[in-house]
Amino acid sequence: MSAFAPRSDAELADWLRSRPGRVRLMGAGSRVGRAAPADGAHAVQLAGLDAIERLDAPDQTCTVGCGVRREALDDALRAHDLELPCPGGGTIGGLFAADPLGAASHAGHSPRSLLLGLEGVLADGTAFRSGARVVKSVAGYDVHKLFVGSEGRLYAATKLHLRLKPRPRAESWFAHDGLADAEALARLQALRAEPVAPAAVQLRRDGGGVTLVGRCAGRPTFVRAQLQKHALTESECAWSDHLTAPTGGEIVAGLARASALPGLFAALPATATLLWHGGGRFEAALPDAAASDALLKTAAAHDVTARVVATTAPARRERGSPTDPGAAHLAAALRSALDPHGILV
Ligand SMILES: Cc1cc2nc3c(=O)[nH]c(=O)nc-3n(C[C@H](O)[C@H](O)[C@H](O)COP(=O)(O)OP(=O)(O)OC[C@H]3O[C@@H](n4cnc5c(N)ncnc54)[C@H](O)[C@@H]3O)c2cc1C
């Protein structure tokens, strides 16, 4: 793939208006290996659009270039005692476009709820704005919310307007490992039932049992009490963003609500590793294609949607569980309205 790295929104828009052909949008590129092959497409590297344009501490909002790295934003926010209250790394554009967490985060913060608006460029080079820079938004369609999870297939976001939160006075990560399935699910349910649930929760299941990882945040007394109540041991942050496919195996990713986890556990072979984010997104590392197919076949019965996202057999990529025909039609119609010539691949 040939590469283009714009240094400004205007340069990106001009380049797209020149009809360069098919385009693959990239932030830091950590998910490149997860996308379907795009032979002959131009890679557009957006990591250079990395200015923090506005940080309004009293208003708890900011505007950042899509290429700003998560660590750079965290550093800038720390100086104002603020934070972007959701896990995830890479560039901010890549984090929001990939939405590795899902929207069902119990404590309420996910990329979907934190995106107030954006500036973007359509595949034909048309620049547009959606939403607002501030929490009180203007009327109109929330076109910017479509960006979350769009995986670079609808438009390029060049600037994102984000909602921030004050840094909690105290925070503690916990990791509780070696749990049996039933105990892990009961503990997860108890944590989610708290009036103020942990700010982030993740579940990992492999041959060694289930590990619950999370972050309690708030006043020091509250954090201590929450750890104590749930018998959680404070630990280093053990959050993982993704799984690596075993040799000859595949990664299947999808969505499963917490209530669907028992079914998902039952559908996975004993040799699989599962990583489930509290927002509902999950990844499963499966030993071979047959194991992936078995999961995809039973997924719908367990109220789970899933597709193959990493495999050594390109033809199997995107193979998925049955999708709702209405939702598939809507997604295709959106794509053809925003990118009628199928430029963004
Ligand atoms: C295999 C793997 C490895 C990872 N490694 C790391 C790592 O080393 N460090 C780390 O911090 N995190 C890593 N992550 C997690 C990472 O936090 C998330 O995947 C993140 O959401 C993507 O960030 P990125 O900038 O790398 O995006 P990319 O991987 O470059 O892009 C992610 C998706 O978003 C689209 N996209 C990106 N920017 C835009 C934009 N401005 N407008 C429209 N679409 C856009 C792309 O087309 C792509 O579909 C990894 C994840 C995976 C799956």
The ligand as an SDF file (V2000), in Angstrom:
LIG
                    3D

 53 58  0  0  0  0  0  0  0  0999 V2000
   -3.5050   -6.1710   17.4790 C   0  0  0  0  0  0  0  0  0  0  0  0
   -3.6490   -4.9310   18.3170 C   0  0  0  0  0  0  0  0  0  0  0  0
   -2.5060   -4.2890   18.7750 C   0  0  0  0  0  0  0  0  0  0  0  0
   -2.6120   -3.1470   19.5640 C   0  0  0  0  0  0  0  0  0  0  0  0
   -1.4840   -2.5310   19.9670 N   0  0  0  0  0  0  0  0  0  0  0  0
   -1.5860   -1.4020   20.6770 C   0  0  0  0  0  0  0  0  0  0  0  0
   -0.4250   -0.7000   21.0350 C   0  0  0  0  0  0  0  0  0  0  0  0
    0.6910   -1.1080   20.7180 O   0  0  0  0  0  0  0  0  0  0  0  0
   -0.5540    0.4280   21.7530 N   0  0  0  0  0  0  0  0  0  0  0  0
   -1.7920    0.9100   22.1000 C   0  0  0  0  0  0  0  0  0  0  0  0
   -1.8740    1.9410   22.7330 O   0  0  0  0  0  0  0  0  0  0  0  0
   -2.8950    0.2520   21.7750 N   0  0  0  0  0  0  0  0  0  0  0  0
   -2.8380   -0.8870   21.0540 C   0  0  0  0  0  0  0  0  0  0  0  0
   -3.9680   -1.5520   20.6890 N   0  0  0  0  0  0  0  0  0  0  0  0
   -5.2740   -1.0990   21.1050 C   0  0  0  0  0  0  0  0  0  0  0  0
   -5.6290    0.2250   20.5130 C   0  0  0  0  0  0  0  0  0  0  0  0
   -5.8440    0.9660   21.6500 O   0  0  0  0  0  0  0  0  0  0  0  0
   -6.9240    0.2670   19.8170 C   0  0  0  0  0  0  0  0  0  0  0  0
   -7.0040   -0.6510   18.8150 O   0  0  0  0  0  0  0  0  0  0  0  0
   -7.1540    1.6600   19.2900 C   0  0  0  0  0  0  0  0  0  0  0  0
   -8.4940    1.8220   19.3550 O   0  0  0  0  0  0  0  0  0  0  0  0
   -6.6350    1.8750   17.9090 C   0  0  0  0  0  0  0  0  0  0  0  0
   -5.7150    2.9070   17.9180 O   0  0  0  0  0  0  0  0  0  0  0  0
   -4.8310    3.2010   16.6060 P   0  0  0  0  0  0  0  0  0  0  0  0
   -4.5020    4.6380   16.6160 O   0  0  0  0  0  0  0  0  0  0  0  0
   -3.7220    2.2450   16.5240 O   0  0  0  0  0  0  0  0  0  0  0  0
   -5.8800    2.9690   15.4240 O   0  0  0  0  0  0  0  0  0  0  0  0
   -5.7100    2.1600   14.0880 P   0  0  0  0  0  0  0  0  0  0  0  0
   -5.4140    0.7380   14.3930 O   0  0  0  0  0  0  0  0  0  0  0  0
   -4.7790    2.8620   13.1920 O   0  0  0  0  0  0  0  0  0  0  0  0
   -7.1900    2.3160   13.5100 O   0  0  0  0  0  0  0  0  0  0  0  0
   -8.2720    1.6870   14.1430 C   0  0  0  0  0  0  0  0  0  0  0  0
   -9.4950    1.8160   13.2360 C   0  0  0  0  0  0  0  0  0  0  0  0
   -9.9190    3.1490   13.2210 O   0  0  0  0  0  0  0  0  0  0  0  0
   -9.9080    3.7140   11.9130 C   0  0  0  0  0  0  0  0  0  0  0  0
   -9.4400    5.0830   12.0800 N   0  0  0  0  0  0  0  0  0  0  0  0
   -8.3190    5.4930   12.7350 C   0  0  0  0  0  0  0  0  0  0  0  0
   -8.2750    6.8250   12.7810 N   0  0  0  0  0  0  0  0  0  0  0  0
   -9.3740    7.2840   12.1410 C   0  0  0  0  0  0  0  0  0  0  0  0
   -9.8890    8.5790   11.8560 C   0  0  0  0  0  0  0  0  0  0  0  0
   -9.2750    9.6890   12.2740 N   0  0  0  0  0  0  0  0  0  0  0  0
  -11.0510    8.6940   11.1610 N   0  0  0  0  0  0  0  0  0  0  0  0
  -11.6990    7.5610   10.7430 C   0  0  0  0  0  0  0  0  0  0  0  0
  -11.2760    6.3290   11.0050 N   0  0  0  0  0  0  0  0  0  0  0  0
  -10.1160    6.1830   11.6950 C   0  0  0  0  0  0  0  0  0  0  0  0
   -9.0170    2.8200   11.0890 C   0  0  0  0  0  0  0  0  0  0  0  0
   -9.4430    2.7680    9.7400 O   0  0  0  0  0  0  0  0  0  0  0  0
   -9.2270    1.4590   11.7830 C   0  0  0  0  0  0  0  0  0  0  0  0
  -10.3600    0.8180   11.2750 O   0  0  0  0  0  0  0  0  0  0  0  0
   -3.9000   -2.6680   19.9010 C   0  0  0  0  0  0  0  0  0  0  0  0
   -5.0350   -3.3040   19.4320 C   0  0  0  0  0  0  0  0  0  0  0  0
   -4.9180   -4.4250   18.6440 C   0  0  0  0  0  0  0  0  0  0  0  0
   -6.1590   -5.0990   18.1530 C   0  0  0  0  0  0  0  0  0  0  0  0
  1  2  1  0
  2  3  1  0
  2 52  2  0
  3  4  2  0
  4  5  1  0
  4 50  1  0
  5  6  2  0
  6  7  1  0
  6 13  1  0
  7  8  2  0
  7  9  1  0
  9 10  1  0
 10 11  2  0
 10 12  1  0
 12 13  2  0
 13 14  1  0
 14 15  1  0
 14 50  1  0
 15 16  1  0
 16 17  1  0
 16 18  1  0
 18 19  1  0
 18 20  1  0
 20 21  1  0
 20 22  1  0
 22 23  1  0
 23 24  1  0
 24 25  2  0
 24 26  1  0
 24 27  1  0
 27 28  1  0
 28 29  2  0
 28 30  1  0
 28 31  1  0
 31 32  1  0
 32 33  1  0
 33 34  1  0
 33 48  1  0
 34 35  1  0
 35 36  1  0
 35 46  1  0
 36 37  1  0
 36 45  1  0
 37 38  2  0
 38 39  1  0
 39 40  1  0
 39 45  2  0
 40 41  1  0
 40 42  2  0
 42 43  1  0
 43 44  2  0
 44 45  1  0
 46 47  1  0
 46 48  1  0
 48 49  1  0
 50 51  2  0
 51 52  1  0
 52 53  1  0
M  END
$$$$
